[in-house]
Amino acid sequence: MRIHILGVCGTFMAGLAQILKESGHVVSGSDVQFYPPMSDYLRDIDINTIDGYEVSKMPEANLYVIGNALSRGNECVEYILDNNLAYTSGPSILGKELRERNVFAVSGTHGKTSTAYMLTHILNDQGRDVGYLVGGISKNFKNPARLGSDKTFVIEADEYDSAFFDKRSKFINYHPKNLIVNNIEFDHADIFDDINDIKRQFHHLVKLIPNSGNIIYYQDDENTSDVLSKASYSNLIAINADNINVNIITKGLTVDDETYSLEDLPLIGEHNLKNYVCAILAAQIDGIEISDSIDSLKSFLGVKRRMEKIAEIDGIKIYDDFAHHPTAIRLSSNALRNKHPQEKILGIIELGSNTMSSGYHEENLLNSFESINEALVLDLKVKYEGDNIFQSIDALNDELIKRIKDYDIILIMTNRDSQKFIKPILESFEEK
């Protein structure tokens, strides 16, 4: 089948292009911006790409896959509708391709990308050829997707909507047999009204897990437990319950009275410890012993832009992190503080997500960076006021360069392009 993807340069859609191509389809794609690393990735897997959404450039296809960034008014979308051409969403076609697979869906507000890669790494390190599609770049994997020959397929299961014509969460389409729900908090204020709106989508998801399937979750996460208490027909594997417990201080995992140490695993922070545990328990479902999973995770190098140390110049360490929610900012800040208890840390925080820039998290945001010495906040939508809050990138960078030598660590936290901060920092050292 000839398939053309509209909006192909996102991480999910580029990964989908590879899955579809490996499944035997002829795949091409359009987008308005082709930028690394996804543009390089699409070239490497030999996907024919078209710049822009002019109908004259759009190739004939048996099926058009419309990304969720596109809406009515787009020239290609209007042409497809006017001419009654076959179209679908990315999550929908992926779900159909995976219908015969044992799908492990990794969901939750935080930790999806890292946990999905951890699980995939364990299974492949143990000799399996597991397929996966994850919305990020890991240092252990060449590409963010692969079809794989194993029955098991690991997918990062996002709660964002599927397309302009299907406002259900993406994960509804994947038909998972096994599910991880790492946590549930309010996010995506552009499409969800409140936390109950999000919980409703997770409620729909858990009802799809079969009796023979499993749901791994943290019992002490109030929102997750509330969702599962209302409807679940699957085997529940509750962490921090009777027979499975995690000790954050000692980094120990106790399962059925046997304790395993996670202290030697490389990634720092309470959040990564919790991610490790979910991946280990999921791998156990798929036949991997806990001790073998721990051994495999010792070689897992993490995900790009998740507490990634990108430079150390004149003794000043620079970290890049994807944190874009008060909880993620707090956990990342705490992790770095615990690793460097005596060093002065300057945080650079961009209110880049729709939820953060809306002002919804104002109270939680102010309490989220208590572990760092000072924070400079970029607020392009002018929702906040204060001495260290900036309404332009240039103004923040000017202040950052003035203060940089007063700190031992610079921690950049944004889900947008972090290079707008990193490049001026590196240039400031080159000029000296």
Secondary structure by P-SEA (a helix, b strand, c coil): cbbbbcccccaaaaaaaaaaaaacccccccccccccaaaaaaaaacccccccccccccccccbbbbccccccccaaaaaaaaaccccccaaaaaaaaacccbbbbbbcccaaaaaaaaaaaaaaaacccccccccccccccccccccccccbbbbbcccccccccccccccccccccbbbbcccccccccccccaaaaaaaaaaaaaaccccbbbbbcccaaaaaaaaaacccccccccccccbbbbcccbbbbcccbbbbccccccccaaaaaaaaaaaaaaaaacccaaaaaaaaccccccccccccccccccbbbbbbccccaaaaaaaaaaaaaacccbbbbbbbbccccccccccaaaaaaaccccccbbbbbbcccccccccccccaaaaaaaaaaccccccbbbbbccccaaaaaaaaaaaaaac
